[in-house]
Every structure is written in structure tokens, then in C-alpha cells.
């Protein structure tokens, strides 16, 4: 048994997330966590809501609620939706927690003591109409890189280029829409990332197993143009972690808060402390401090490609710059974008299918299977209703669901609702066992490597092998001439159902639970020897015929959903 720490990029609090957000971090992280647990590993899987910064303030203002109240309400909504999609977090925290505030201030004090923070007079946008400085996301305008006319002052959503508000063309206030803006002096703190460049470069270069997407983005930020730049870590906002050096006040920084992208990754660590304080664990430091046992932990992060610079450069600068023995990430699994029906998913523009809407249409497993089997790993991918319908109908209904239905109903009609006795596994069954053993190795190899789409294809191949066996063996025909042989074939089929339940649980946990319930079996042991795994259900073991595992999506349903979700959330 090994120990695995898994974190998913923490979602902004400003509203319900869309399916592109889900497949870009939380869902594949859950897949991996479930798989590692099933293999007998000790896993700590953490996520939280990202509650500070302008997204929270703007969303709260739009909802006409105090920002703290809005964040508390949205945390509950996001936690409920995470549960609805069966995301198996050990703890779902909040970046506004007391634990994160104290830890963020602690890191700032350490960095300052190590000479890695500068006080800088910045020229920032001031809105005369609003009577305040406008932090990054409070400024909107045209991206100087790609021409997108709704770029934000921190990053262009269209081309992902990181920006400063003063970079925008034709800027306007996101609060009032006013263009009566001017640039004024204000003092802020900068993290001296440039001083960490060589150390970061050596660390990233040592990660030879990282995905090309992750490494290429990190190297680009390190070496392109003027190279790695220092980055502001404070903002003129009311909502956030107050700027302090540990427990000491920071002269000149009164009324300012830490920039959300400074405190948000620190929440990964603080979340573990929240987990302990909530009574769910007994020692968070053994996961996060290498002087307390974390040296034997494998730490994996999941995120969309737009988050890679912060997780490969900014957050590691904080960890390394502290000079303390904190655990650094071992592997970063990054994803491209999932697009929606010819356009882009967008929270800010309300475009696409959102998590609450998806669960109103169909149970979580339908969405989990499609999203994971089409995960945007090597390139961007696209959600279309036609492809969704086809995948659900062919993979889930025709291959897996039909197999479960055929064998259980046939057994009930000929042998009653119990595993039949008689007959032994013959050449066909032994050939199937050998083939399944080989296919299991491929499935495990892809899961170990976090190759999500390939893992889904390998799992489907296991389902297909059972279907092909059943079609070839044809126990409904064998029964007429040799009931004992038919009994052995049916026994194999019922054992395959239990096996599929175990192997499929990381992808489709609810359907897997229903298969185990139907087989009246709680043995979820991950198979080592396929022959043993396909003999767990012995003659006489009772089972029940389950309801339809997966209903097919009709053309009428698909057309209705295409109309209802044409691209804009009202």
C-alpha cells in the first residue's frame, strides 16, 4: 500500500460550474482517487471552493448579498453538486477558512524573511465613477493579444494570455461599465519569482514523466520573452486574507488583502488541516510536511491548462521560497478545453450545460462516462448532443447494460434467481479468462499512467469481451442440448457482472453499486488472478434481476435537449 495525496484545482465560488470545468479537474481527479483506493492505497483527496478576489465580490454584488453570505450559500450548492456527481472528496474545504488565512499569512512572513517579497509602487486603474481602485477582474476590455472584446484584467478567457488591467484596450469598469478610468499610484507586494527561476527550472526539468502539455506551458513561462517575472500578491479589496507577516501587521499594507492566486493554492494545504479539525483525520502534517512523514507521499494535481502557470511556477515559488519542508507536487495532470456544440463553455458568459442542469436531465453516471471517455487530454475536445447520445446508447446501454440484462433474465427463466450448479469452465471460458487477464493489465496500465481516455477504452474492451463470449457461447441454445454446460456459461456471465461492477466503479460508481446489489455481493476486491475473480459467485448464490441499468437516449430527447440548451444559461 502506498500513500497518495490528490488535489483538484479549486473552483471559483462565483456560480455553478459547467461540464468543461468538471472534466478539466475534479472528475478525472475523482476517477484516479477511486481507482487508487480500489487498489488498496491510502488516499487523501482534497478540494475546496476558491472564495476570494473579484469573482466573489462581483457575483455577490449581482446577487445583492453580502459577500460572506453569498460564499457560504454557494459553497453549500457546490458541495451538493459535487456529491451529486459522486466526487469522493475526503474533504471539501473553503479558502476563506481560518486555517487558510493563518497559513497564507505564515507563508508571506516566511517569504518576506527570506528576501523574496518586494514592496512596489504600481500604476493601477482607478475608476472615478466607482471611487476606487479596480483590481484585475474589475476591469474588462479588448485583449491586446487576440482581440477578444470581453477579456478580463487578469487573463483573457479566449486565448488564456495572462494580463494586467493596464494591458487592456478600451478598458471599462466591470462594476459600473464606466470608461472614466485613470491610472494612479498604489503600493503592493510582489513575489520575487524571478529569483526562483533557476531553482524552478531545475525542478521542472527533473519531472520527465509530466504530460507534454504541462511541461511545455511551464517552460514557455520560464523562457519566452523576458522570462519569469515577479508577480503582485496583494490587491486593493475588502474581501480576502488581510495582509500580515505571520501574526504581525505589515506597515503600509493596511486595508489590503492577498491576491486570490496567492492564497488559493495554499488552501490545498489548509484544506488538510480543515479535514483534521472537522474530525475526519488525525494528522494533516504527515501528508504535507516532509519532516513529518510526507516524504513517502505521491502528490498528484489535476487542472485545466489555464491553471498550469500558477501550479508549476507561482505556488512552487511560495513552497520553495518559504525554506520550510513542505511537500511539492510529484505529477501534474493538465487538460485542454472541452468545447460546447461549436462554441466554448463559459461560466462568465453562461454558455453550455451546467452541473445542476446535467443532473436534472440524467443521472451522474451518464455524464461521468461520456466526459471521462472524451476527456480533452492531447487536444481540445467538443461536446455534441449527437456524440453524447451515441456514446450512452452504444457503450452504456448496448454493451454493459444489455449484458447485465440478458444474462440475469435468462438465468432467472431457466435456473431461478441463483447461480446455477453443474458443468465446468471449458476451453471457451479458459480463453476468456486469459483474454480478460490481458485486458485487465492494459486497463491498469492506463489508469496508473492517468491516461483517462485510453483507460475508458480499455474498460469498454473488457465489457465487449464478455459480450462476445456470451454471444459465442449462446447459453440459450446450449441449454437445449446440454443444461450443465449452459449452467457453467451462465455462472461465468454472472461472475462477469460482479467483476464489471468492481472494475467500473471509478468511472460509473452508481451503476457499479447497483450491479453489486443485484448480485447480492459486497466483495469489491480488485482482481489479481482473473480465474479466481470469475469464480467468486459460487453455485447457489442468490441474485436478483436489476432494473434497466442504462436507458437509451431517444432522438426526441436529444432534439429537445439541443433546443433547451442551445448555448446560453438564462
Secondary structure as UniProt FT lines:
FT   STRAND          3..8
FT   STRAND          11..12
FT   HELIX           19..21
FT   HELIX           22..26
FT   HELIX           27..38
FT   TURN            39..40
FT   STRAND          42..50
FT   HELIX           54..62
FT   TURN            63..64
FT   HELIX           67..84
FT   TURN            85..86
FT   STRAND          91..94
FT   TURN            95..96
FT   HELIX           98..113
FT   TURN            114..115
FT   STRAND          117..127
FT   TURN            128..131
FT   STRAND          132..133
FT   HELIX           136..138
FT   STRAND          139..142
FT   TURN            144..146
FT   TURN            149..150
FT   STRAND          151..152
FT   TURN            157..159
FT   HELIX           165..167
FT   STRAND          169..173
FT   TURN            174..176
FT   STRAND          181..191
FT   HELIX           193..196
FT   HELIX           197..205
FT   TURN            208..209
FT   HELIX           212..223
FT   TURN            225..226
FT   STRAND          231..232
FT   STRAND          234..235
FT   STRAND          244..245
FT   TURN            246..247
FT   STRAND          248..249
FT   TURN            251..252
FT   TURN            254..255
FT   STRAND          257..258
FT   HELIX           260..277
FT   TURN            278..279
FT   HELIX           285..288
FT   TURN            290..293
FT   HELIX           294..296
FT   STRAND          297..304
FT   HELIX           305..307
FT   HELIX           308..309
FT   HELIX           310..314
FT   HELIX           315..321
FT   TURN            322..323
FT   STRAND          331..335
FT   STRAND          338..340
FT   TURN            341..342
FT   STRAND          343..344
FT   TURN            347..350
FT   HELIX           355..361
FT   HELIX           364..373
FT   STRAND          381..383
FT   HELIX           385..391
FT   HELIX           392..401
FT   HELIX           402..415
FT   HELIX           427..448
FT   TURN            449..450
FT   HELIX           452..473
FT   HELIX           475..481
FT   HELIX           483..504
FT   TURN            505..507
FT   HELIX           509..518
FT   TURN            519..520
FT   HELIX           530..533
FT   TURN            534..535
FT   TURN            539..540
FT   HELIX           555..564
//
